Amino acid sequence: MWSLKDALKSAGLGPKVSLVFDVFGYVRGRLPRAPDGSGTQISLKSWAGLGRGNSFNVDVVFVGVESFASSMFDEIDTAVHRMRQVYGTIGLGVKWVLHWQIATADANGLDVLTSEDEVDDLLSGWAVDNNAINLYFPAGWSMSDGLLGKSALPGPCPGEQSGTKGLKGSCVGLTGPLLSSRTCSHEIGHNLGLTHKQTFGENLMCQTQFANKPTWKAVALEVVDGDDQPNEVKQHCMVSRWWVV
């Protein structure tokens, strides 16, 4: 029989934990708001049923953590929660959300990103080498070309991040919850092997500039243009091969 106590123990968590912070992984320790500011909910029962084959884990990495304001952490929690909703529609959950940080002094200037080349430098450098998708949020994001995020396509398998040449994860700019919440799910889609679907405005993999309005709701994952998106993401090694954190 499944036990929350045993699950927390296997994850290395002590007897006194915060359900919202330690289990669901929301850094602010409270249930986040939806991108439009409305209320949200989450099911512990559904979370408990997640494991290998029907979920993936995420390493949330704060780059230049000293510069993060509380509103930025709120935005990240909203993006993670929206990601849970988006992938939940195809029976794929987000199990463990772990928090990591890179100090400004250790970021080598990559805490504030102004070009795609800098994004590449961040994604090809520092990595958490475990069984979770590396998801970076830099403290600053100012792109003249309108870039909202970038990802490996596809991303590496569990425990192979440090040995991977090229991009090791996904990066999302904090451009406001209406944009970043969709970008987060979109870039994770790339990490799980999905490509762009520019002519399908309701699809998650349509770039935001071409997506139907309001874009934060244009997040369908389906059989489209000859690709079975739900099956493709479930075949990725981060879903099919992960072990207990």
Sine and cosine of phi, psi and omega as CSV:
sin_phi,cos_phi,sin_psi,cos_psi,sin_omega,cos_omega
0.00,0.00,0.69,-0.72,-0.02,-1.00
-0.93,0.37,0.64,-0.77,0.02,-1.00
-0.74,-0.67,0.78,-0.62,0.05,-1.00
-0.88,0.48,-0.64,0.77,0.01,-1.00
-0.87,0.49,-0.70,0.71,0.01,-1.00
-0.92,0.40,-0.61,0.79,0.01,-1.00
-0.90,0.44,-0.67,0.75,0.01,-1.00
-0.93,0.37,-0.61,0.79,0.03,-1.00
-0.90,0.44,-0.69,0.72,0.00,-1.00
-0.91,0.42,-0.42,0.91,0.03,-1.00
-1.00,0.04,0.02,1.00,0.04,-1.00
0.99,0.16,0.34,0.94,-0.01,-1.00
-0.99,-0.12,0.55,-0.83,-0.05,-1.00
-0.98,0.22,-0.02,-1.00,-0.04,-1.00
-0.94,0.34,-0.42,0.91,0.01,-1.00
-0.96,-0.29,0.95,-0.31,-0.05,-1.00
-0.72,-0.69,0.32,-0.95,0.14,-0.99
-0.99,-0.14,0.84,-0.54,-0.01,-1.00
-0.84,0.54,-0.70,0.71,-0.07,-1.00
-0.95,0.31,-0.64,0.77,-0.03,-1.00
-0.99,0.14,-0.83,0.55,-0.14,-0.99
-0.98,0.20,-0.57,0.82,-0.04,-1.00
-1.00,0.02,-0.82,0.57,-0.04,-1.00
-1.00,0.07,-0.29,0.96,0.13,-0.99
0.99,0.15,0.43,0.90,0.03,-1.00
-1.00,0.01,0.89,-0.45,-0.18,-0.98
-0.89,0.45,-0.45,0.89,0.00,-1.00
-0.99,0.14,-0.11,0.99,0.06,-1.00
0.95,0.30,0.39,0.92,0.05,-1.00
-0.51,-0.86,0.38,-0.92,-0.02,-1.00
-0.92,0.40,0.81,-0.59,-0.06,-1.00
-0.96,0.29,0.27,-0.96,0.10,-0.99
-1.00,0.10,0.32,-0.95,0.12,-0.99
-0.95,0.32,0.25,-0.97,0.00,-1.00
-0.82,0.58,-0.53,0.85,0.00,-1.00
-1.00,0.00,0.12,0.99,0.05,-1.00
1.00,-0.05,-0.07,1.00,-0.01,-1.00
-0.98,0.21,0.21,-0.98,-0.04,-1.00
-0.96,0.27,0.33,-0.95,-0.01,-1.00
-0.71,-0.71,0.14,-0.99,0.09,-1.00
-0.53,-0.85,0.28,-0.96,0.01,-1.00
-0.54,-0.84,0.52,-0.85,-0.07,-1.00
-0.96,-0.28,0.86,-0.51,0.08,-1.00
-0.91,0.41,-0.60,0.80,0.02,-1.00
-0.87,0.49,-0.69,0.72,0.01,-1.00
-0.91,0.40,-0.67,0.74,0.02,-1.00
-0.87,0.50,-0.66,0.75,-0.04,-1.00
-0.89,0.45,-0.46,0.89,-0.02,-1.00
-0.99,0.10,0.03,1.00,-0.03,-1.00
-1.00,0.06,0.63,-0.78,0.03,-1.00
-0.21,-0.98,-0.37,-0.93,0.00,-1.00
-0.88,0.48,0.75,-0.66,0.04,-1.00
0.99,-0.16,-0.40,0.92,0.01,-1.00
-0.75,-0.66,0.32,0.95,0.02,-1.00
-0.30,-0.95,0.15,-0.99,0.12,-0.99
-0.61,-0.79,0.33,-0.95,0.02,-1.00
-0.96,-0.26,0.37,-0.93,-0.04,-1.00
-0.72,-0.69,0.74,-0.67,0.19,-0.98
-0.99,-0.13,0.95,-0.30,0.07,-1.00
-1.00,0.07,0.86,-0.51,-0.09,-1.00
-0.91,-0.42,0.89,-0.46,0.04,-1.00
-1.00,0.01,0.91,-0.42,-0.07,-1.00
-0.99,-0.16,0.90,-0.43,-0.12,-0.99
0.98,0.19,0.75,0.67,-0.20,-0.98
-0.85,0.52,-0.48,0.88,-0.03,-1.00
-0.89,0.45,-0.38,0.93,-0.05,-1.00
-1.00,-0.05,0.04,1.00,-0.03,-1.00
-0.98,0.19,0.78,-0.62,0.12,-0.99
-1.00,-0.04,0.28,-0.96,-0.03,-1.00
-0.86,0.51,-0.56,0.83,0.00,-1.00
-0.91,0.41,-0.48,0.88,0.02,-1.00
-0.95,0.31,-0.65,0.76,0.08,-1.00
-0.90,0.43,-0.62,0.78,0.07,-1.00
-0.86,0.51,-0.69,0.73,-0.02,-1.00
-0.90,0.43,-0.64,0.77,0.03,-1.00
-0.91,0.41,-0.69,0.73,0.04,-1.00
-0.87,0.49,-0.65,0.76,0.05,-1.00
-0.89,0.46,-0.67,0.74,0.00,-1.00
-0.90,0.44,-0.67,0.74,0.01,-1.00
-0.91,0.41,-0.67,0.74,0.00,-1.00
-0.91,0.41,-0.66,0.75,0.03,-1.00
-0.90,0.44,-0.61,0.80,0.05,-1.00
-0.87,0.49,-0.65,0.76,0.07,-1.00
-0.86,0.50,-0.67,0.74,0.00,-1.00
-0.91,0.40,-0.71,0.71,-0.07,-1.00
-0.88,0.47,-0.77,0.63,-0.04,-1.00
-0.98,0.22,-0.36,0.93,0.08,-1.00
-0.90,0.44,-0.43,0.90,0.00,-1.00
-0.92,0.39,-0.31,0.95,0.03,-1.00
-0.92,-0.39,0.30,0.95,0.04,-1.00
0.96,0.27,0.44,0.90,0.02,-1.00
-0.86,-0.51,0.84,-0.55,-0.08,-1.00
-0.95,-0.31,0.19,-0.98,0.15,-0.99
-0.96,-0.27,0.92,-0.40,-0.08,-1.00
-0.99,0.10,-1.00,0.09,-0.06,-1.00
-0.99,-0.12,0.73,-0.68,0.09,-1.00
-0.89,-0.46,0.94,-0.35,-0.03,-1.00
-0.97,-0.24,0.52,-0.86,-0.08,-1.00
-0.94,-0.35,0.75,-0.66,0.04,-1.00
-0.73,-0.68,0.33,-0.95,-0.01,-1.00
-0.59,-0.81,0.56,-0.83,0.11,-0.99
-0.89,-0.46,0.86,-0.51,0.02,-1.00
-0.92,0.38,0.45,-0.89,0.01,-1.00
-0.83,0.56,-0.65,0.76,-0.02,-1.00
-0.91,0.40,-0.41,0.91,-0.02,-1.00
-0.99,-0.11,-0.10,1.00,-0.09,-1.00
-0.99,0.11,-0.18,0.98,0.02,-1.00
0.81,0.59,0.66,0.75,0.04,-1.00
0.99,0.13,0.01,1.00,-0.05,-1.00
-1.00,-0.09,0.27,0.96,0.12,-0.99
-0.98,0.18,-0.37,0.93,0.09,-1.00
-0.82,-0.57,0.91,-0.42,-0.10,-0.99
-0.97,-0.26,0.73,-0.68,-0.04,-1.00
-0.81,-0.59,-0.01,1.00,-0.01,-1.00
-0.47,-0.88,0.36,-0.93,0.02,-1.00
-0.90,0.43,-0.54,0.84,0.05,-1.00
-0.88,0.48,-0.62,0.78,0.04,-1.00
-0.93,0.38,-0.60,0.80,0.08,-1.00
-0.87,0.49,-0.70,0.71,0.03,-1.00
-0.87,0.50,-0.65,0.76,0.01,-1.00
-0.88,0.47,-0.66,0.75,0.01,-1.00
-0.91,0.41,-0.73,0.69,-0.08,-1.00
-0.96,0.28,-0.30,0.95,0.02,-1.00
-0.99,-0.17,0.01,1.00,-0.04,-1.00
-0.97,-0.25,-0.93,-0.37,-0.11,-0.99
-0.88,0.48,0.65,-0.76,0.00,-1.00
-0.49,-0.87,0.50,-0.86,0.20,-0.98
-1.00,0.02,0.85,-0.52,-0.10,-0.99
-0.98,-0.17,0.99,0.11,-0.01,-1.00
-0.59,-0.80,-0.54,-0.84,-0.06,-1.00
-0.95,-0.32,0.61,0.79,-0.02,-1.00
-0.69,-0.72,0.44,-0.90,0.05,-1.00
-0.96,0.27,0.80,-0.60,0.06,-1.00
-0.97,0.24,0.85,-0.52,-0.04,-1.00
-0.82,-0.58,0.95,-0.30,-0.11,-0.99
-0.99,-0.11,0.69,-0.72,0.13,-0.99
-0.83,-0.55,0.97,-0.25,0.05,-1.00
-0.97,0.24,0.44,-0.90,-0.03,-1.00
-0.91,0.41,-0.52,0.86,-0.01,-1.00
-0.77,-0.63,0.57,-0.82,-0.04,-1.00
-0.54,-0.84,0.93,-0.38,-0.02,-1.00
-0.61,-0.79,1.00,-0.07,-0.09,-1.00
-0.94,-0.34,0.87,-0.49,-0.01,-1.00
-0.94,0.35,-0.38,0.92,-0.03,-1.00
-1.00,-0.07,0.10,1.00,0.05,-1.00
0.99,0.16,0.16,0.99,0.01,-1.00
-0.86,0.50,0.74,-0.67,-0.01,-1.00
-0.96,-0.27,-0.37,0.93,-0.01,-1.00
-0.02,-1.00,0.10,-0.99,0.02,-1.00
-0.39,-0.92,0.43,-0.90,-0.05,-1.00
-0.51,-0.86,0.39,-0.92,0.23,-0.97
-0.90,0.44,0.54,-0.84,0.01,-1.00
-0.65,-0.76,0.98,-0.20,-0.20,0.98
-0.99,0.15,0.16,-0.99,0.04,-1.00
-0.99,0.17,0.23,-0.97,-0.04,-1.00
-0.93,0.36,0.21,-0.98,0.00,-1.00
-1.00,0.06,0.20,-0.98,0.01,-1.00
-0.81,0.58,0.76,-0.65,0.06,-1.00
0.97,0.26,0.15,0.99,-0.05,-1.00
-0.91,-0.42,0.14,0.99,-0.08,-1.00
-0.89,0.45,-0.70,0.72,-0.10,-1.00
-0.93,0.37,-0.44,0.90,-0.01,-1.00
-1.00,-0.07,0.07,1.00,-0.04,-1.00
-1.00,0.09,0.77,-0.63,0.13,-0.99
-1.00,0.08,0.58,-0.81,-0.03,-1.00
1.00,0.04,-0.44,-0.90,-0.10,-0.99
-0.95,0.30,0.69,-0.72,-0.10,-0.99
-0.95,-0.31,-0.12,0.99,-0.07,-1.00
-0.21,-0.98,-0.52,-0.85,-0.03,-1.00
-0.81,-0.58,0.52,-0.86,0.01,-1.00
-0.75,-0.66,0.70,-0.72,-0.04,-1.00
-0.75,-0.67,0.73,-0.68,0.07,-1.00
-0.99,0.10,0.62,-0.78,0.05,-1.00
-1.00,0.09,1.00,0.01,-0.10,-1.00
-0.93,-0.36,0.31,0.95,-0.06,-1.00
0.96,-0.27,0.62,-0.79,-0.14,-0.99
-0.87,0.49,-0.48,0.88,0.00,-1.00
-0.92,0.38,-0.48,0.88,0.04,-1.00
-1.00,-0.09,-0.77,0.64,-0.12,-0.99
-0.92,0.40,-0.48,0.88,0.00,-1.00
-0.91,0.42,-0.62,0.78,0.05,-1.00
-0.97,0.24,-0.66,0.75,0.00,-1.00
-0.85,0.53,-0.64,0.76,-0.01,-1.00
-0.85,0.52,-0.77,0.64,0.01,-1.00
-0.92,0.40,-0.61,0.79,0.02,-1.00
-0.89,0.46,-0.74,0.67,-0.03,-1.00
-0.93,0.37,-0.59,0.81,0.10,-0.99
-0.89,0.45,-0.56,0.83,0.08,-1.00
-0.86,0.51,-0.68,0.73,0.08,-1.00
-0.88,0.48,-0.71,0.70,-0.02,-1.00
-0.85,0.52,-0.54,0.84,0.01,-1.00
-1.00,0.02,0.13,0.99,0.16,-0.99
0.97,-0.25,0.06,1.00,-0.04,-1.00
-1.00,0.06,0.57,-0.82,0.03,-1.00
-0.96,-0.28,0.16,-0.99,-0.03,-1.00
-0.91,0.42,0.54,-0.84,0.09,-1.00
-0.75,-0.66,0.96,0.27,-0.20,-0.98
-0.92,0.39,-0.42,0.91,-0.07,-1.00
-1.00,-0.09,0.15,0.99,0.00,-1.00
-0.88,-0.47,1.00,-0.01,-0.18,-0.98
-0.90,0.43,-0.33,0.94,0.02,-1.00
-1.00,-0.05,-0.10,1.00,-0.10,-1.00
-0.99,0.10,0.59,-0.81,0.01,-1.00
-0.85,0.52,-0.55,0.84,-0.10,-1.00
-1.00,-0.01,0.13,0.99,0.23,-0.97
-0.98,0.20,0.78,-0.63,0.02,-1.00
-0.87,0.50,0.55,-0.83,-0.13,-0.99
-0.81,0.58,-0.60,0.80,-0.03,-1.00
-0.90,0.43,-0.35,0.94,0.00,-1.00
-0.96,-0.29,-0.09,1.00,-0.11,-0.99
-0.97,0.23,0.42,-0.91,0.06,-1.00
-0.91,0.41,0.46,-0.89,-0.01,-1.00
-0.99,-0.12,0.59,-0.81,-0.09,1.00
-0.96,0.28,0.70,-0.71,-0.16,-0.99
-0.90,0.44,-0.48,0.87,-0.05,-1.00
-0.92,0.39,-0.26,0.96,0.05,-1.00
-0.99,-0.14,-0.08,1.00,0.00,-1.00
-1.00,0.04,0.98,0.20,-0.18,-0.98
-0.71,-0.71,0.45,0.89,-0.04,-1.00
-0.91,0.41,0.64,-0.77,0.16,-0.99
-0.85,-0.53,0.85,-0.53,-0.21,-0.98
-0.35,-0.94,-0.03,-1.00,0.17,-0.99
-0.99,0.12,0.93,-0.37,-0.12,-0.99
-0.58,-0.81,0.69,-0.72,0.07,-1.00
0.81,0.58,0.59,0.81,0.03,-1.00
1.00,0.10,-0.04,1.00,-0.02,-1.00
-0.94,-0.33,0.74,-0.67,0.07,-1.00
-1.00,-0.04,1.00,0.07,-0.11,-0.99
-0.85,0.52,-0.72,0.70,0.01,-1.00
-0.85,0.52,-0.67,0.74,0.00,-1.00
-0.94,0.34,-0.61,0.79,-0.02,-1.00
-0.88,0.48,-0.73,0.69,-0.05,-1.00
-0.93,0.37,-0.53,0.85,0.00,-1.00
-0.96,0.30,-0.31,0.95,0.04,-1.00
-1.00,0.09,-0.22,0.98,-0.02,-1.00
-0.91,0.42,0.56,-0.83,-0.07,-1.00
-0.89,0.46,-0.42,0.91,0.04,-1.00
-0.94,0.33,-0.29,0.96,0.07,-1.00
-0.99,-0.14,-0.69,0.73,-0.14,-0.99
-1.00,0.08,-0.30,0.96,-0.14,-0.99
-0.84,-0.54,0.00,1.00,-0.11,-0.99
-0.94,0.33,0.45,-0.89,0.04,-1.00
-0.89,-0.45,0.10,-0.99,-0.03,-1.00
-0.88,0.47,0.73,-0.69,-0.01,-1.00
-0.90,0.44,0.00,0.00,0.00,0.00
